[in-house]
């Protein structure tokens, strides 16, 4: 049975609004006639983000279907233990900007770096680092985007009753088009809109859940009746062991400094005031967003206790507790979370092809050798082709979607974490160390993910980051001293 039309209309309006923002951003991007100016504007928005937009962009690019649907779904099954675990993500914006922000922005401006790989090339002066990072970015980003495309289409199917392909076409075409047309400026502006929608959505759903459950105290009492483990720090049957909790401080704590889609934002803010404002606003907003979303999932079990699949918790709660129109408005929340992750990855994947490989190796870092119009067409073409490839792959969706997404994010952290951090803070860091870290991190993560040895509840990212760090140190010491970037 299909959902009423009034539920579909707000979703369609939201998608149209995203495209309208892209058209506006395209006009702004066209103002600078130089090729280098176009690259900076298309890929990092001319380094002009203010505090609020910067904060919302980092939040929106970091959060995804797992934050809005998957996370609350697990919280529905495991209770308050997963809420506690999810709150480890609160320092995301503060940590990213606090550790990387000012130093990263200064070096990026000094070297005119437009992408993460641009910075790594300038820092290490190594083709091996550039090629390895570009290939890793393309591979892991396309896997992550595939998971998000499928997640968006399945969510649309679950809450509307329309076929999977209808959701895939609506979602896929919209996100590819507004990213292709508007570039980074469109991405960050739509991220800001998407962030606002996500915050409003989770607040309304949480209030609806608490009211339907008879108040907070009644909801908690009901959870205790269902299973006392739902209100303990380790969950039912110790489902969330302490080693796994500690692993999360690496996976979604320190590890976020190795995610290109969030660290890229450190290149694009306007000034120090914008960065400091974003650190405060971003920390408060993401903490509020994650708490509300995961509490809604947990307390939702007191309202609807018999769902077989936890991932259905948020869509079901939205449809059950809200009117058709408002359900449509707030279904846009998880769609916004998914789209905001895809657009950032899509743009960075395009930048890896155009800026990191074509401009550097074919044009020898002289973008003025080709007309701006040609460079623009190539950037649009690369973005469109990548989006089309992911769209085609999503037509026949594979199983184990969650693991594809986790694998992609872990792989990105394994490759980029130490070359970025140590490249900023360790003067002796050199290309030998970076290459050793990339190869060791990627191979260790692949091996642990495939072989799945018993590590006592520790996530694969923990030994991976430790091995990559040791490899970086050993490679640097063997490779001799390295000069800092000019």
N, C-alpha and C positions, 0 to 999 in steps of 0.2 A: 504494500500500500504506500502510495507516494505521499510525501509531506505536503501540506497545503501550500498554494502558490505564494501566500504571504510570507512564508519562511524563505523562499528562494529569492524574492525581490531584494531584500537588504544585501544578500550575498552578491548578487549581480551588480547592484549599485556600488558596493565596495570595490569590486573588480574594475568597474568603469572608472571610478575615482582614481585608482592606482594608475591607470593608463593616462588619464588627464594630467596627473602630476608629471608623468614622463614627458608628455608633449611640452609642458611648461619648462621642464628642465632642459629639454633639447634646445629650446630657444636661448636659454642662458648659456649653454655650453658653446654655442656657435659664435659667441661674442669675441673670443680670442682667435685671431686668424693664424697664429703660428702653429706649427706641428707639435712642438714641445708643449705649448700652452694647451692645445687640444688634449694631449696625453694626460697632463696633470688634471685638467678639468674632467675628462671622461672617466678616469680611473680613481682620482682622489678628490674630486669636487673643488679643485683650485685651492686646497688647504684652507677652507673658509667656514668650517663647522663651528657653530656656537655651542655653549655648554649643554643646553637642553637637547638639541638635535644630536650632539655627540653621545650623550648619555643614553638616549633612546635608541640610537643606532647600534651601540655596543650591546645593549640589552636584547634588541630585536634580532641581531645577527647571531647572538649566542643561543638564545632560546629557540626551540624548534618544536616539532610534534611531540618529542619526548618530554618537553617541559610542560606542555599544555594538555596532552592526551596520555602519553605513555607513563609519565611520572605520576600523575594523579591516579592512573589505572593501577599502578603498582601499589600506591598508597591505599587504594580501595582494598587490595588483597592483604597487605602487610600492616596496615594501620599506622599509628603515630610514629613508629620506628622509621618509616620512610620519609615522613615529614622532617624528622630530625636530620636524616641523612641529606635530604634535598637542601636544607638550609646551609650546608657547606658552600653552596654556590653564591651566597650573599656577597662575599668580597670580590666577585668577578670584575666589576667595573673599577673598584678602588685598586685592586691588585694590578690589573692591566695598565691603568694610567699611572699608578704610583711607581711601579717598577720600571715600566718601559716608556711612559708618556713623554716627559720632557727631553730626556737624553735621546730617545728614538727620533723625536720630531726634529731636534737640532741637527742630528747627523743626516736625517733624510733630506732636510732642506739644504744642508751644506753640499751634499752629493747629488742633489736633484733626483733622489730616488722616488719612484712612483709606486713600486711594489715591494713586497718583502724580499723577493729574489734580487731586486735592484740593490737593496741595502746589503744583502749578503755578498753580492758581487763586489760592491765597493769596499766592503770590509775585508774580504778574504782574497780578492784579486785572483779568483780561480774559476776556470770554465767547468771543472768537475763539480764544484759546489752548485753552480748555476744550473747545469743540466740535471743533476740528481734532484735538486729541489723542484725544478719545473716539472719533471716527470712525476715525482711523488705527488705534487700538488694536483696535477691533472688526474692521476689515477684515483687518489683518495677523494678528491672533490666530486668526481663523476659518480663514484660509488655512493657518497653521501647524498648527492642530489637525486640519484635514483631512488633512494629510500624516502626522501621527502616528497618527490613527485607521486610515488605510489601511496604514501601516507595521506597526502592531500586528497587524492582521488578516492581512496577508500573511506576517508572521513566523510566526504561529500556523499558518497553512496550510502553510508550507514545512517546518516541523519536525514537524508532527503528521500531515499528509496529510488532515486534515479540510477541508471546503469553506471558502472565504473567508468566507461569511456566518456560519458558526458562530463563527469567530474574531472577526468584527466584532461580533456580538451579545454574546458573552462579554466582550470587552474594552470595547466601547462602553458597554454597560449598567452594568458595574461601576464604571467611572471616573466616569460621570455621576452614578450613584446616591450613591457615597460623598462626592462633592463637594457635591451638592445637600443631602444629609442632614447632613453634619458641618461644612461650611464650612471656614474656614482652619485651624482646629485639627485637623480630620481630615486636611487636605492635608499639613500639616507633619509630623504623626505618621506618616502613611503614607509621606511622603518619607523620614523617618528609617529606617523599615523597608526601604523600597526601596533606599536608599543602602547599607545593610548587605548586602542581597542582592546588589547589583551588585558590591561589593568582593569578597565571598566567591566569587561566580561567576567573576570574571575571574582570581582567583588559582588556583582549581582548574583552569580551562581552560588557563591558561598552564603550570602544572606538568604537566598531561597532555600538552600539545604538546611541551614540552621532553623529557619522558620518551620519548614516541613517536618523536621525532626523533633520539634517541641522545645527548642532551645539548646544551648551548648551542653549544659549539664545532662540533659536528657539524652542527647546524642551519644555522649561519652558513656553513660550508663548502659545504653543499648549495645554499644560496641563491646563492653565488658561482658554482657550477657551472651553475645554471639561467640566471643572468644577472648578470654582475659589477655592473651598475648597481643591483641590489637592495640592495647594501651601501654605496652612496655617498650623500652628502648631497643630491644633486639628482635621484636616481632614474634609472631606465632612460631612455636617450635624452634626458636633461635634462628629464624630465617635470615637475619641480618647480623652475622657474627662480627665481633670487634675488629678482626683483621680486615674485613671488607670495609668497615667504616673508616679505618685508617687509610685504606687504599683510595677511598674517595677524595681524601685531602690532596692526593696526587692527581687523580684523574680529572676532577673538576675544581681543584685548587691551584696548585703550582702548574699543572699541565696546561691550563688555559693560556699561559704565556706562549705556548707553542702553536696556537690555533691562528693561522693567517687571517681568517675572516674577522677576528676580533683585534689582533695586533695591527692590522692594516689601518684601523681607525686612528691609531696613534700618530699617523703621518698627516692626518687631514684636519686637525682642529685649528682654529683661527689664532689663538694666543694662550698664554698661561692662565688667564682668568677663565677662559672657556674650559680648559682642562680641569682646573680646580673645582669649578661649578659642576662639571660632569661627574667628578669623583664622588661628590656628596649626593647629588641627585640620583645618579645611577645606582649607588649602593642602597639608598632608601627604597627606590622604586623596584629594583629586582628582588630585594628582600620581601617587600610587600607582595609582589606578584607571585613569587614562588610559594610563600606561606599560604596565601589565599587559595591558589590552585590546588596544592597538595592537601590542605585541610578540607577543601570541598570534596576531593576524592575520598579521603578517609571517612569523613562524617557522612558522605553519601551512602555508605554501606548501612548506616543506621536507618536510612530512608528507604533504600531499595537494596535489600540484603541478599538477593538471589541471582545476581548477574553471574553468568558463567565465565565471561571474559572481562578482566579488569579494564581493558582499553575502551570498553563501551561505557564506562562510568560517566565521564564528562559529557559525551553526546547524549546519553540517556537522561542524565540529570537536567540538561538544558531543555530537552524536548518535553520532559515530564513536568517541570516546574515553571516553565515560562509559556506565555501565549505564543501563537505561531509567529507573529511579527517579531517580537522581542527574541524569540528563539533564533530567528534568522539573523538578527543583529549580532547576537552573541556567539553564534556558530562561526561568524567571521573571525572571532578571536583565535581559535586554533589554526584556522586557515592563514591568518596573519602571521602567526608564529612560524608556520612552515614556509610561507612565501618569503619572509624576511631572512630566513637562513639560505634559501635557494638563491635569491638575487645576489647576495654577497659572494657566494661561491661561484656563481655564473660569471660575475664580473672579474673575479680574480683568476679564474681559469682562462678567460679571454685575454687578460693581461699577461699571463704566462706565455701565451702564444705570440701575441703582438709585440709587447714591450720587452719581455725577457729573452725571447728567442729571435724574432724577426728584426726588431730595431737594433738589438745588440750585435747579432752575428751577420745579418745581411746588410744593414745600413751602417754598421760599425759605430753605433751610438750617435749617429747624426740624423735625427729625425727630419731635419730640414731638407734632406736629399729627395724627399717625396712630397708632393703637395698635401696640404692638410686634408683636402677632400678625399684623396686616395687613402690616407691613413684612417680617416673616419670610416670610410666604407669597409676597410679591412677589419677594423675593430667591431663594427656592427655585424659583419659577416661571421667573424670568429665566434662572437657571442651567440649569434643565431644558430650556427652549426652545432655548437656544443649543446645548446638547449634542445635542438632537434634530435640529436643522438640520444640524449637522456630520455626524451619524450618517447622515442621509438622503443627504447629498451623497457620502458615502463608499461607498454601495451600488454606484454605478457609478464606480469609481475612475478618475481621469484619468491620463494618462501624465506623464512628466517630474516624478515625485514629489519627487526631490531638489531640483530647481530651484525648486519651489513653496516648499519649506521654507527654502532659502537666501534666496529673494526676500522671504519674510515677515520673517526675522530682520534682513536688511539694511534693509528698510523701517522697522522699529521703531527701529533705531539711527539712521537718517537723520532721523527725526522727533523722538526724545526725547533724544538724546545731549547736545546743547549747551544746550537749555532747562533740563535738570536740572543739569549741571555748572556752567554760568555763572550759573544762578539761585542756586546755593549760594555761589559764590566771587567773583562780580563784582557789587559793590554797585550799579553803574550799570545793570546789565542791566534791560531793560524789555520791555513787551509787544510793542512794535513790532519789536524785535530777535528775540524769540521767534517771532512770526508769520512774519517773513521767513525765519528759519532753518528752520522747519517746512515752509513752502511750497517753498523752494529745495532743501532736502534731499530731500523726497519727489519733486519733479519731476525733479531731477537723477538720482536713483537709478532712477526709472521709465525715463527716456530712455536711460541707459547700459545698463540691463538689456534693453531692447527692441531698441535699435539695435546694441548690441554692437560698438562701434568698437575698432580695434586700439590697445591701450594698453600694448603691450610686456610683457604678463604681469601687469600691475597689476589688482587686483580693483576692481570698480566702487565699493566702499565707500570707497576712499581719496580719489578726487576728490570723491565725494559729501560726505564729512565736511569736506573743505577748503572746498568751496563753501558748505556750511551755516554753517561758522564765519565766513567772510567776510560772509555775508548777515546773520548775527546782529550782528556788530560794526558793519556799516554801518547796519542798522536801529536799533540802540541809539543810535548817535551822532546819527542824524536824528530820533529820537523824543524826545529830551530826557532829563532825569534821572529816576530812579525811586527811590522810597523802598523800603527793605528791608521785609520782612514784619514785622508788629507782634510 
